[in-house]
Amino acid sequence: MKKRVVTSVLWLYAGWYVGAMTAFLVGLSPVLGPIVGISAAVLIAIDPRHVLWSQPLSAPAVAPTRAASTSA
């Protein structure tokens, strides 16, 4: 969880900087910086496709037994 928070903060700052620099160079509103930064941080924190933060596989609660599946 610590890695996710740290990387989200870093992506916030990086996105904010790139958005602000792009807004300055193109002549857009300076609000573009925080918008890009926050959206990048949220995307990294949530990771909707589970590419960055993989979930551990959970074991099944009850494993089926061989004796129960065969009948005599």
Stockholm file with secondary structure:
# STOCKHOLM 1.0

chainA/1-72         MKKRVVTSVLWLYAGWYVGAMTAFLVGLSPVLGPIVGISAAVLIAIDPRHVLWSQPLSAPAVAPTRAASTSA
#=GR chainA/1-72 SS CHHHHHHHHHHHHHHHHHHHHHHHHHTCCTTHHHHHHHHHHHHHHHCTTCSSSCCCCCCCSSCCCHHHHCCC
#=GC SS_cons        CHHHHHHHHHHHHHHHHHHHHHHHHHTCCTTHHHHHHHHHHHHHHHCTTCSSSCCCCCCCSSCCCHHHHCCC
//
